[in-house]
Amino acid sequence: MAIPQLNKDHRPREKLLSKGVKVLSDAELLAIFLRTGVAGTSAIELAAELLEKFSGLSLLLNADVKQFCAIKGLGPAKYCQLHATLELTKRYLEEQLESEQVFNRPQQVENFLAVQMSGYQREVFSIMLLNSQHRLLGYHELFYGTIDSATIHPREVVRLALEKNAAAVIAAHNHPSGATKPSRADIATTKQLQSALELFDIRLLDHFIIGRGEVSSLAQLGEI
C-alpha cells in the first residue's frame, strides 16, 4: 500500500511530527530518508526489505557504493545523501561531546570514541591527548591496518604527545569483527605504549577497544 493511502497515524512523517522521532521504527525512519519506493513497493516496504537484506542498520549504513547501488530504487544520489547525513550526525555528536571538554568519566570517553570510530571496515588506532585536568587537547587517528590488525608504533604516539604537551593519553582501536575482547597483541601493545609514555612522565589512562555497539576498557580489565 502506498504511504498516502495509509492512515495518517501510520505515515512516517506525520507520525514524527505528532508523536516525536523516537516512536518511529528503523524502517519508518529509513522510509523518510528514501522518500519514495519503487513500482509496486512503498518507501516503508522498501526500507523493511533493505533492513532485512543487510541484517539491520549497521551493515546497511556501512555498505559501499557498489553494494548500495545494486539495490533497485537506490543509486549514487541516494548514497551521497545518506553519507552526507551520517557525516553531519557524526559532526554534531562530536561537537556536543567536545563541548564537555573535561573527560573524567569512562562513559564520556566511550561515547566520544564510539562516534569517532564507528563504521570503519579496517582497524584504526587513535589517541586522545589530554592536559593535566583531562581537557581534550586533540584527537588523532595515527595508524590504519587491515580488517583484523594494525601496526602500532609507540614512538609516534610519544612524539605527538610531547609535541602537544599532553599530560595523559587515552588510546583506542576498533575491531571491525565487532568482538571487543582484547587479544594478546592488544595487551602487549598497551604495555609497550604505557612504558614508552612513562619515560616522559605521560600517563596512559586507558586503551579502549571499539566494537559494534560494545566497548572494552583495558584499564577496567586490569591490564593498565
N, C-alpha and C positions, 0 to 999 in steps of 0.2 A: 504493500500500500504506500502511495506517495505521501510524503510528510504533510503537505497541505490538507490531505484528507483525514489526517489523524485528529483526534480530539485535542483541543487547544492545550490541555494539561499534559499531553504526551508529545508535544512538539518541542524539541530541544531548546530552541532559542526562547520561546515563550515560557517554558519551564524554568529556564535560567533566570529570566527577568522577574518572574513571580515568586520563585522559591529559593533562588540563590544557586551558585555554581556547584556547591558541594553535594547537592542532591542528585546531580547528573551522573549516569554511569559512564564508564570509559567509552562505550560505543556512542553514547549521546554526545559526549564532548568531541569525539573524533568526527562525528557527523556534522557538527557545527563547523569544524575546520574544513571538511570536504565540500560543504555547501550543497553539492548535487551528487546524485548517484549516477547510474548508467541505465540504459534501456531495460526496463523491467525490474530494476533494483533501486530501492530508495537509498538515500545517503546513510540512514541508520542501518539498513541491511548490509550495505557495502562496508560500513565501519565494522559491523559484527563479523563479517567474513574475513576482513583484514586481521582483526584481533585473533581469530581462530587460526588463520593461516600462519601467522607469526608467533602464535602461542603467547600472546599478550603484548602489552605496550612496549616493553623494553626492547625486544628484538625488532619490532616494527620501527621504532624511533631510531634504532641503530643500523637499519638496513642501508646498504649502499645504493647509489643511484640506479644501478642496473637491476638490483632486486626489486626496488621500489617501483620503477617504471615498467616492470614486467607485468604488473597487475593492471587489468583492464579498468579504465577510468582514471588512472593516475598517469603522471608524466613529469617531465623536468620542471614545469612551472610549480606543480604541487610540491615536488621535492624541495625546491628552493624556498617556497613559502613555509614549509614545515621546519626546515633547518634554520631559517631566519627567526621563526617563532621560538624555537628551542634556545637559540643563542641569546635572544632578548630575555628569555626567562632566566637563563644562567647568569647573565649580567645583572639582572635585577636582584636575584638572590645573593650574588656576590657583593653587590653594593650594600645590601641590607646587613650582611654578615660582617663586612669590613667596617661598617659604621659603629659596630660594637667595640672595635679596636682592641680591647683587652681580652686576651684569650686565656682565661684562668679556669675554665671548666671543660672537661673532656667532650661533653656534648656539643659545645660551641665549635670545637676543633673538628669533630666528626661531621657536623653539618657543613662547615666550610669546605672540607676536603671532598665530601660527597658531591657537592655542587661542582667543584673544580675538576674532579676526575671521573665524572660519570660518562659513560658512552664510549670509552676507549676500547678498541679491539686488540690492542697490544699493551704490553706492560710499560708503564711510565713511572719514573721515580721523581718525586718532587720534595721540596723542603719549604717550610715556613720559617722565616727568620724573625726572631723576637728580641726586644730590648729587655732590660732587667725588670721592667714592670709587666712584661709579657704583652706589650703592644706590638702589633704586626709591623715589621719593617719591610717585608716583601714576601711574595710567594713566587717560587721559581720551579719550573719543570726542567730538570737537568739531563736526565738520561732516558732514552727510548729504546725499547727492545722488541722482542718478538711476542707471539701470543702467550708465551709462558716463561719468559725470562728477560732480564735487563741487566747489563753490566754496570756496577756502581763503582765510582772512583772517589773514595773518601777525601783525597786531597783537593778535589774540585769543590766539594762541599765546604771544607775548611777555608779554602781560598775565598769563596764568596761570602762566608760568614765573617771573615776578617775584614773584607772589603766594605761590608755594610755595618761593621762594628756591632755585630749581633752578640747578645749575651747568652742566647739559647736558641736551639734548633728543634723543630719537630719534623721528622721525616715521614714520608708516606709513599706507598706504591700500590698499584691496583693489581688485582688478579682477574683477568678477563673471563676466566672459567667460572667466577662467582664465589668460589671457595675462599675463605679468609684465614684458614689455619696456616700459621707460619711454617715455612719449610726450614730444614736445617740451614740452607743457604741464606734465608732471610735472617735467621738468628745470628749466624756467623757474620754477615754483613753489618748487622746492627752493632755487634760487639766491636768490630773494626772501626766503624764510624764513631762510636762512643769514645774509644781510646784515642782516636786521632783528634777529636774535638777537645778532649780533656787536656791535651798537651798545651792548648791555648786558653784554658780556663773557660771553655764554652760548654754549656750543658746540653746534652741530648735529652730532651724531656720525654719523647715518646717516638715510636715508629708505628704508624697505622697501616693496616692492610685493608684496602677498599674492595669490597666485592659487590655483588648485585643485591642491594638492599641491606647488606651486612658490613660491619666494620669491626676489625680486631685491633686491639691495642697491645703491643708487646710489653709496655710498662705494666698494664693491668695483669698480664700473664706472667709477670715476674722476670722478664728477660732483659730489663733495663734497671 
